[in-house]
Amino acid sequence: MKMSFGMIFSIILIVIFVSFAFYAIKIFLNMNDTAQMGKFASDLQADVESAWQASQSSQEKEYILPKKIEEVCFVDDDYENLEFRATKKHFQGRKINYLDIPTTLGSEDELCFENKDSKITLTIKKSFGESLVIIKK
């Protein structure tokens, strides 16, 4: 069972290339999840702005999220009011403009929506005479 140096070197290179391919695929899949979260946040912002510009509005919207996100929560924070949560991980949140967080949260600290089958449904509402939009379950 004598193997030449060239054969051993080739096997090592194949293992390195296959490992790199799996690593690259993992990175691309994570980029896809990040892009889906960004698309959700920008779509939500667009829908909130649309409701904010109307004199009154009430619409139920369905959004698609990656499976690894377990829930989306609205919180009362100066810098962000939208958070993405998964098991043992908290993703970077975003600030959604024109959202009345105190009214949306009521007496709770946060309002969370469970990600079921990679989808969440939110009701975006603005009453006549109100200046900001609220989110309801």
C-alpha positions in Angstrom: 0.0 0.0 0.0 2.5 2.6 -1.1 0.9 5.9 -2.1 2.9 8.5 -3.9 3.3 12.0 -2.5 1.2 13.3 -5.4 -1.7 11.1 -4.5 -1.7 12.0 -0.8 -1.4 15.7 -1.7 -4.4 15.3 -4.1 -6.5 13.7 -1.4 -5.7 16.5 1.0 -6.6 19.2 -1.6 -9.9 17.4 -2.3 -10.8 17.4 1.4 -9.9 21.1 1.7 -12.0 22.0 -1.4 -15.0 20.1 -0.2 -14.7 21.7 3.3 -14.5 25.1 1.7 -17.5 24.4 -0.4 -19.6 23.4 2.6 -18.5 26.5 4.4 -19.4 28.7 1.5 -22.8 27.2 1.2 -23.4 27.8 4.9 -22.4 31.5 4.5 -24.7 31.9 1.5 -27.6 30.4 3.4 -27.0 32.8 6.3 -26.9 35.7 3.9 -30.3 34.6 2.6 -31.8 34.6 6.1 -30.4 38.0 6.7 -31.8 39.3 3.5 -35.2 37.9 4.4 -35.2 39.6 7.7 -34.1 42.9 6.0 -36.9 42.5 3.4 -39.5 41.9 6.2 -38.4 45.0 8.1 -38.4 47.2 4.9 -41.8 45.8 3.8 -43.2 46.4 7.3 -41.8 50.0 7.2 -43.5 50.5 3.8 -46.8 49.2 5.0 -46.7 51.3 8.2 -45.8 54.4 6.2 -48.7 53.6 3.8 -51.1 53.4 6.7 -49.6 56.5 8.4 -50.2 58.5 5.2 -53.9 57.5 5.0 -56.6 59.2 7.1 -57.5 55.8 8.5 -56.5 52.2 7.7 -56.8 48.7 9.0 -55.1 45.9 7.0 -53.9 42.4 7.8 -50.5 41.6 6.3 -48.6 38.4 6.1 -44.8 38.4 6.0 -42.3 35.7 5.3 -39.4 35.1 7.6 -36.6 32.5 7.9 -37.4 29.4 9.9 -34.7 30.1 12.4 -36.6 33.2 13.7 -39.0 32.0 16.3 -40.7 35.3 17.0 -40.8 39.0 16.1 -41.3 41.3 19.0 -42.1 45.0 19.3 -40.5 46.6 22.3 -40.2 50.1 23.8 -36.6 51.2 23.1 -35.2 54.5 21.9 -33.0 53.0 19.2 -35.1 50.0 18.0 -38.7 48.9 18.4 -38.5 45.7 16.3 -36.6 42.6 17.4 -35.9 39.2 15.9 -35.5 36.3 18.3 -34.4 32.7 18.0 -33.3 30.1 20.5 -30.2 31.4 22.3 -29.8 34.2 19.8 -30.9 37.7 19.5 -30.6 39.4 16.1 -30.0 43.1 15.5 -33.3 45.0 15.7 -34.6 47.9 13.7 -36.5 51.1 14.3 -39.9 51.3 12.6 -40.9 54.9 12.1 -44.5 56.2 12.6 -45.3 53.4 15.0 -47.1 54.3 18.3 -45.2 51.9 20.5 -46.9 52.8 23.9 -50.4 52.2 22.4 -49.2 49.1 20.6 -47.8 47.5 23.7 -50.5 48.7 26.1 -49.5 47.6 29.6 -47.1 44.9 28.4 -43.3 45.3 28.0 -43.3 43.7 24.6 -45.7 42.4 21.9 -44.5 39.2 20.2 -45.7 37.4 17.1 -44.8 33.7 16.7 -43.2 32.6 13.4 -45.5 29.8 12.2 -44.4 28.0 9.0 -42.0 30.9 8.1 -44.9 33.4 8.2 -46.3 35.9 10.6 -49.5 37.9 10.3 -49.8 41.5 11.6 -52.7 43.9 11.7 -51.6 47.4 10.9 -54.1 49.9 12.0 -54.6 53.7 12.1 -57.8 55.3 13.4 -59.2 58.5 12.1 -57.6 61.5 13.8 -54.7 59.5 15.1 -51.2 60.6 14.1 -49.4 57.3 14.5 -49.9 53.6 13.5 -50.4 50.7 15.8 -49.8 46.9 15.4 -52.4 44.4 16.7 -52.5 40.6 16.9 
